Amino acid sequence: MARSLGLAAYRALARRGDGRIPSYDTIRPKGELLWIHCPETNTFLAVLDLALRQIASRPGLNVLITSISPPRTEDEFAATLPSGIFLDIICEDHPASVQAFLDHWSPDCCIWTWGDLRPNLIFAAHDLDIPLFLIDGEAAGFDGRRDRWLPDVARSLLPLFQAVMVRNPAAGRRLAQLGLGKDVVEVTSALRAGGHALPCNETDLAELSAACVGRAIWYANGVHQEELHTVLAAHRQALSLSHRLLLVLRPAGNLSPQEALPQIISEDFRVACWDDGQFPDETTQILLSEDPHDIGLFYRIAPVSFLGGSLVAGRRNIDPLEAAALGSAILYGPRVGRFLQSYSRLAAAGAARIINDSAALGMAVSRLVAPDQAAIMAHAGWEVVSEGAALMDKITDLVQDALDSRQGIY
């Protein structure tokens, strides 16, 4: 491929750096490795969701997610990073750094998001026959100083991608200005996190549904010590209007079941402990369960869920898209941290409501346990969850085809 003068100038300047060779504490996993680069930090959760979908679609696949700097969520994910996901900082674009990065990770396929292309890195990956896809392109990702002063660099790089997708027409026009044919660029929806349908034990679902037939249920998931009084007060308020109402309570963080149970009993609630094999009977007012493996079960059972950690600053928050994916209307407090974008999407669609105290929570629960009200919010939530499904499916097909074509090439 002919090299442009702008690209030659860029490469000459890049070589003037010190070529710091990064050290890698993480060993490259065995098997296939998909590399996703995420230059835009506020799309990290959507990229993580994309990575998890690729792993679910291809047994044995690992995914490396790189970013310009540690994502704001990285520390929170460090202890609970999903199996098969690896995080790293993108290397400098010096030829020596690029070589070390590609030698270490040896990716089988690359998805580059947003923009901010790294010429040396992309050319080196292409020279190694690594399939390259550009998705979720944005005009701002191609409006840096280098793009303005050396536009022929982008013109040299863009044809290296086997598919180019942008999130809006403005991004398509920008890439057309940089020389990419309009017939090559596909305008799609923006890349969005879509939530996962958490699994559950089907026998437990059938038996619990039978035990609770005819009863209104709400779920308080991930309740911390500072939130327990608010949740119990809200439940007592809601019980005054719906005497058979059942609360499923999952303690989390700094609240254990052993600490929650005495307080529940002291407030004269009749409680059953699901983790001890107890089923609720007609008199049970609270079902206590800590096991995270049953979260999917209770989202399916409860038409409305309060997501804990959201009333107190500094607590681990819960992904609301998981509840929306299973048809549960969502109540939450103002402290949602890294999931602000997801909560905002759901609230704007009418699938989630913000509350600030026990009175507001109790009133919202009383209204939303009515089947018609919950169904309206659940439908709105499902529409939000489904927004990016077509794009996710399209990307998955591209990755599957690219990896299939490389089978036996290592």
N, C-alpha and C positions, 0 to 999 in steps of 0.2 A: 504494500500500500504506500502510495506517495505521501511523504511527510511535508506538511505545510511549513512555511517560514515561521509562522506564529508558534507552531508546535515545537519546532527546533529551538526557538528562543526560549520557550517555556522549559524545555528539558535541560537546556544549558543552565538556566537559572536554578532549576531544582537540584542539579548536581553540585551547586556551590554550598549546599547545606552540609552539615557534619555527617549525614547519613547514619544517624543513631540506629543501631540495631536493637529492636525491642527484645526484652527478655520475656519468655512465655512460661508461666508457672503451670498452666493447664496443658496437659497432654492431649493431642488431637485424638478424638475418639475413633475407634475402628469403624469401618463401614462408610457408607455414603454421608457426605456433609454438604448441606445447603447453607450458603452464606447470604445473609440479608444485611444490607447496609442501611442505617437509619440516621441520616444527617439531621433530621428535624426532630428534636427531642419530644415535642408534644404529641407525636404520633407513635411513641414507643409502645404504648399498650396495644394499639392496632397492629403493630408489627409483631408483637409477642403473640397476639391472637392468630395472626397469619402463620407464624412459626408452629404453633401448637396444632393448627389444622393440617399443616404439611406432615408433621410427625404422625398424626392420627391416620393420614391417608397412605402412609408408606412405612410399614414395619421396619425397624432398624435404622431409620433416618435420624441423623442429628442435625441441629441447626445452630449456626454461629450468628449472633446478632452483633454488629459493630456500630459504634456511634462516634461522634467527634469528641465527646467528653462523656464521663459516666452519666447515664440518664438519672434524672431526679429520683427515679424509683429503684435504682440499682441496689442501694443498701437494704431496702425493704424486701427485695427479691432474693438477696444473697442467701438467706437461711432456708428459703422455700422455693428455690429455682426449680421449675418443672424438669423432670428427667429428660435428657436429650437436648436441653437448651444451654448454650454457652454464650457468655458475654465477653466482649473485648473492645478496646479502643482502637479505632482505625489507625493504621500506621501512617507515618509521614510519607509524602509522595516522592521522597528521594529514592533513586533506583535500588540502593542497597537495602533500605527499609522495606521497600516493596517486595524485593526478592525474598527477604527473611520471612515476611508475613505469609507469602504464598507458599514458600517451602514448608513452613510450620503447619499451616491449616489445610493446605492442599484441597481447596473446595472443589466439589463436583458440579456446582451450579451457583450462579449469583443472581440475586434480586437486588437491584439498586433503587432506592426510593427517593422521591422528591427532586433531587438535582445535586448541585455542588459536586460535579464530577471531578475525579482525580485522574488526570490523563495518564501518568506513568502506571498507576495501578490498573486502570482499565485496559490499557494496551497490553500490559504484561499478562493479565488474566486472559485476554483474547488470544494472545500468542500461545497460551497453554491449552487452547481449545476449551476453555471453560464457558459454557453457555451463559449469556448475559441478557437480563431482562430489566428494562426501566419501567417502573410503575409509579403511580401517584405523583406524576410530574407536576410541578407548579412553576409559574412564571418566575417567582422570586428565587427559585433554585437555579435559574440560569441568568441571573442579573447581577452577578458579582463583578468585581473589578476586572478579573481576567476575562470573563465572558464579554464585557463591553469593549475592552481594548484588544483582545485576541479572539475575535469571534470564530476565526478559522480553526481554533483548537476544538471548540464544540462541534464544528462541522466535521472534523476528522473523527470525533469520538462517537457521535450519535449513531452513525451507520453500523457500529459494532454490536449494537443491541438487536437481538432477534425479534423483540417486540417492544413497542414504546406505548405506554398508556399514561394519559394525563387526567387530572381531576376536574378540569374545566376548560371551556373553549379558549380562554385567555392564555392558558399554558400551551395549548395547541398552536395558537398564533405565534407565540414566542419561539417555539421550536421551528416553526415554518420560517421565521425570520433568520434562524440560524442554519437554514438550508435543508432541513428535513422535509421530505415530501409530505403533503397533506394526506396522501393516501396511506402513509406509513403510520401516522399518529392516530391512536384510538382514544376518543374522549369517553371516560368511564365515570362512575361515581368516585368520590374520595374513598381512600382506604379507611375503614372504620372497624373497630372492635365489634364483634357480634355476639359474644357470650356463648357459653357452652351448655349443652343439656347435661347437667350432672347426672350420673347414674343413680339407680336405687335398686334395692332388692324387691323384685316384683311380688314375692310372697308377702313381705312386710307391708307393701303398699295395699294389697288386697285385704289383708287382715285388719290393718289399721283403718282403712276406709270402712270396713264392715263394723268395726267397733265404734266409729264416730258418725255413723249414718244419721242424717238429720240434724247434726250439730254444726254450728258456726265455729270456725277455727281461724286463729291467726298465729303467726310465727314471729318470734323475736330472735333473730339470728345474730350471734356474736355480741352478746350483751356484756359490758364491762361493769366492774364494781360500782363506778360512779353513775351508771345508768340503771342499775337494778331497781332502785326505789321508784324511778320514773316509770319504768315498764310495769311494775306491780300496781302502782297507783292508777295508771291508765287502764289496766285490766279490771281493777275493781270498779272504776267508773263505767267501763263498757258492760260489765256484768249486771249493772243496775238496769240496763236496757235490754240485755240479752242474757237471760239467766243460765242458759246451757252453753254459753260461750267457753271454748277451750283455748288456752294459751299453750303453745309449744315453746319452751324457753331453752335456748342454747347459750350457756355461759362461755366466755372466751377471755383471752388476755389475762388480766389480773383478777379474774373471778373464776373460781373453780366450782364444780357442783357441790363439793363438801362445804364451801362457804355460802353458796346460794341457798341450799336446802334449809338450814336453820332459819334464815331470814324469811323464806317463803312460809314455813310452818308458823313462825312467830306472828305473822300477819293473818293467820287463820285461813290460809288457802289449803284446799285439799289437793295433794300432789301425788303423782306417780312417777317413778323413775324408769324411763324407757331403756336405759343402758343396763338396768338390772333385770330386764325381761318383763317388766310390768306393762300391761295395757291399760289405757284409761277406761274407767267405767262411767256410768251415768253421773256419778257424783264428783268425778275428777275435774278440777278447775285448771290445773297446770300440769303439763307433761314435761318433765325435765330430761334433757338429753344433751350430752357434750360431744358425742361421736361425730366428727366431721364427715364421715362416710354416709351419714344419714341426712345431710343437708338437702340433697336432691329429693329424697323422700318427702321431707316436710314442705319444700317449695311446691311439690305436686299436691299435697294435702291441703295446704293453706291458701285461700284465695287472696290473702293480704299478708305482707311480711314487713316488719320493721327491721332495718339493717343497722346493727349496733356499731359502736366505735364512732358514730357520727354525731353524738351529742357532746363528746369530750375531745379536746385538742390532744394531739400526739398519740392517738391510738390507731391500731391497724384497722384499715377500712375494708369494706367488703365490695366486691365487684357487683354492681346492681344488675348487670346484663345477665348474670347467671339466674337471678330470680325471674327476670322478665322472660328469659328463654323457656321457663317452665310454667308461665302463665300466672305468676303471682304479682299482684299490684304492690307497689313499693312505697313505704314511708321511711323517711330518713331525716336526720338532723343536719345542721349547717356545716359540720366538720367532716368533709368527705375526702379531703386530701387529693391523692393522685387520681381518684376516680371522678373528679369534678366534671370533666367533659362528658362522661357517660351519664352521670346523674342529670346534668343539664339537658342532654338530648332527650332523656326519658321524661323529665319534667315538662319540657317544651311540647312534647307529644301528648301529655296528659296521662302518662303511665306511672308517674311518681309524684308524691307530694311531700313538701318539706314541713317538718313540725319542730317546735322548740321546747315543749314542756309536756308534762303528763296530761294536762287538760286537753291540749291540742291532739296528743296521741290517742287518748281515750275517745275523743269525739270522732277522729278520723277512722279508728277501728270500728266504732259502732256503725258508721255509715257504710264503710267499704266491705264489711262482711256480708252485706246484702248481695245476693248473687248478681243482680243486674248491674250494680255499681262496679263490682269487682271485674265483671266481664268486659265492661267498657275500657277499663284501665289495662286489663290483660291484653286485649286486642291491640291497643295502642302500643303496648310494650313489644308485642310480637312484630309489629310493623317496624319499630326501631331496630330490633334484633336482626330483621331480615334485610335491612337497607343495603348492606354491603355483600350480601350472599352471592349475587351473580358475579361480582368482581373476584371474590374469594375462589369461587368455582373455576373461573377462567384462569386465574393464576395457578391453581392447583393442577389443572390439566397441562399447562405449559411446563411446569416443573416435572410432573410425572413423565411427560414425553421426553424432556431433555435428559432426565436421569436414566430412563429406559435406553436411550440411544448411547449412553456411555457405559452401559453394563460391560464389565470386563476390561475397562480402560482405567488402570490405576498406576 
